[in-house]
Amino acid sequence: MDFYMLNNLEQTTEQKPKKPINKKKLMKLIGIILIALLIIIMTILYIKNVKVREFFDKYIFRKEVYENNLDTITLTEEDNNYSYAFDKNIVVLNKNILDIYNASGKQEHSLNIEITNPIFDADNKFLVVAEKKGQKIYVISGNNILWQQNVGGSIENITVNKNGYVAVVTSDTSYKTVIMVYDANGNCLFTKFLASTYAIDVAISEDNKFLAIAKANFSGTLIQSNIEILSIEKDSAEEDRTKYNYEAESNKLIINIEYQDRDKLVCMYDDSIHIIENNNDTELLNYDYKNTLFLDINLNNTITQIEKISSSNSQIKFTNIINHSENSYELGGVPKAIYSYQDITAVNLGTEAIFVKTNGWLSKRYKSNQEIQNIIVTNNIAGIVYKNKIEIVKL
């Protein structure tokens, strides 16, 4: 019986021929593996090798664009044109008319704005336009004026957060500075009066809970700067609004403040960058103007710093305020100006504009036949501003 079963087993084995190899599937698998390896190798080279990255950016990813090959907004040369970018739009103010253009340079809408000498600020989908040294202020979203207001005093500065909350800084005869805070519907939440100090800058937290004021007193022999953080919440009594007050070292000038990553307040002084969080002040970095050409804190959780490498070259360095990691990009020139917004920094090199992401990678490189006058930028688009036109760069 055992022999019979063994014999049947041998016969069954002999009856099952070996399955032939599917050469097409094998070649396909080998091809996929080779392509995956090639992608990995090229990715490593792109990250590590500057020359490879420049080649790919120019010839493969087409990140290099040129003047006269882009969508354009035509400007009238004989008039004063004021331009700004917000969300996915570019606006041009001329003779009390605010024209709104899309990313293709097509005019979408026009608004009547009674402003002749504007100052702008924007965040997310909100744009604020105010009359410098005047009283009028407009808040715009999309193609509509959400609200407008005439304020007392003379407008010195404005700021808006991503939710449409606005702070207006004015001066009058009785106080050095008066600050008014409005919600997204144009309701005035409270007014702050400063009798002996000037408000250098203001910022509203992303959760609408706090107003930060950068103040300076110039009346003494030494400059005295301090940061005051106030509660915006309606139920806060006026005398209890102050939640934090930090006094800097004497003769240390506060220049700019910006809320990043919710309640992290980034403070730029004339020699250092500080972070205020949970009522604690920490120095993030110290710098000197010998090698630091530009600094900007108007980004997402990042600081932009341009450092001089040589007389004809510099690099842009991004420092993350959370983990302190750094990314850099060599510019190949010395900038005339920089402009930052969220995850993009635009660098004006004269006849060339470089747009670099906070991860240190190139977004776009723009080359011009003439000197660039100004750059307006958001995360989505940028405008290269000349006297007679604005060329639109899609980022």
JOCOR-V568128 format. One record per backbone hydrogen bond with DSSP energy under -0.5 kcal/mol. NH is the residue of the N-H (numbers start at 0). CO is the residue of the C=O. Records with the same first field share a line. If there is no record, write none. Layout:
NH = CO ; CO
This chain:
4 = 0
5 = 1
6 = 2
7 = 3
8 = 4
9 = 5
10 = 6
11 = 7
12 = 8
13 = 9
14 = 10
15 = 11 ; 12
16 = 14
22 = 20
25 = 21
26 = 22
27 = 23
28 = 24
29 = 25
30 = 26
31 = 27
32 = 28
33 = 29
34 = 30
35 = 31
36 = 32
37 = 33
38 = 34
39 = 35
40 = 36
41 = 37
42 = 38
43 = 39
44 = 40
45 = 41
46 = 42
47 = 43
48 = 44
49 = 47
52 = 48
53 = 49
54 = 50
55 = 51
56 = 52
57 = 53
58 = 54
59 = 54 ; 55
60 = 55
62 = 56
64 = 62 ; 364
66 = 366
68 = 65
72 = 389
73 = 71
74 = 387
76 = 74
78 = 75
80 = 78
81 = 92
83 = 90
85 = 88
86 = 123
88 = 85
89 = 100
90 = 83
91 = 98
92 = 81
93 = 91 ; 96
95 = 114
96 = 93
97 = 110
98 = 91 ; 96
99 = 108
100 = 89 ; 98
101 = 105
104 = 101
107 = 99
108 = 99
110 = 97
112 = 95 ; 110
114 = 112
118 = 129
120 = 127
122 = 125
125 = 122
126 = 139
127 = 120
128 = 137
129 = 118
130 = 135
131 = 116 ; 129
132 = 154
133 = 130
136 = 148
137 = 128
138 = 146
139 = 126
140 = 143
141 = 124
143 = 140
145 = 138 ; 143
146 = 138
148 = 136
150 = 134 ; 148
153 = 170
154 = 133
155 = 168
156 = 168
158 = 166
160 = 164
163 = 160
165 = 181
166 = 158
167 = 179
168 = 156
169 = 167 ; 177
170 = 153
171 = 174
175 = 193
176 = 193
177 = 169
178 = 191
179 = 167
180 = 189
181 = 165
182 = 186
185 = 182
188 = 180 ; 186
189 = 180
191 = 178
193 = 176
194 = 192
197 = 215
199 = 197 ; 213
200 = 213
202 = 211
204 = 209
205 = 261
207 = 204
210 = 229
211 = 202
212 = 227
213 = 200
214 = 212 ; 225
215 = 197
216 = 223
217 = 215
223 = 216
224 = 222
225 = 214
226 = 245
227 = 212
228 = 243
229 = 210 ; 227
230 = 240
231 = 208
232 = 208
235 = 232
239 = 236
240 = 237
242 = 228
243 = 228
245 = 226
247 = 224 ; 245
250 = 222
251 = 248
252 = 250
254 = 267
255 = 267
257 = 265
259 = 263
262 = 260
263 = 259 ; 260
264 = 262 ; 275
265 = 257 ; 263
266 = 264 ; 273
267 = 255 ; 265
268 = 266 ; 271
269 = 252
272 = 284
273 = 266
274 = 281
275 = 264
276 = 274 ; 279
279 = 276
281 = 274 ; 279
283 = 272
284 = 272
286 = 270
290 = 287
291 = 287
292 = 290 ; 305
293 = 305
295 = 303
298 = 296
299 = 341
300 = 298
302 = 318
303 = 295
304 = 316
305 = 293
306 = 304 ; 314
307 = 290
308 = 312
309 = 312
312 = 309
314 = 306
315 = 328
316 = 304
317 = 326
318 = 302
319 = 317 ; 324
320 = 300
323 = 319
326 = 317
328 = 315
330 = 313
331 = 313
334 = 332
335 = 347
336 = 347
338 = 345
340 = 343
341 = 297
342 = 340
343 = 340
344 = 355
345 = 338
346 = 353
347 = 336
348 = 346 ; 351
350 = 348
352 = 365
353 = 346
354 = 363
355 = 344 ; 353
356 = 360
357 = 342
359 = 356
362 = 354
363 = 354
364 = 62
365 = 352
366 = 64
367 = 350
371 = 349
372 = 384
373 = 384
375 = 382
377 = 380
379 = 86
381 = 392
382 = 375
383 = 390
384 = 373 ; 382
385 = 388
389 = 72
390 = 383
391 = 70
392 = 381 ; 390
393 = 391
394 = 379
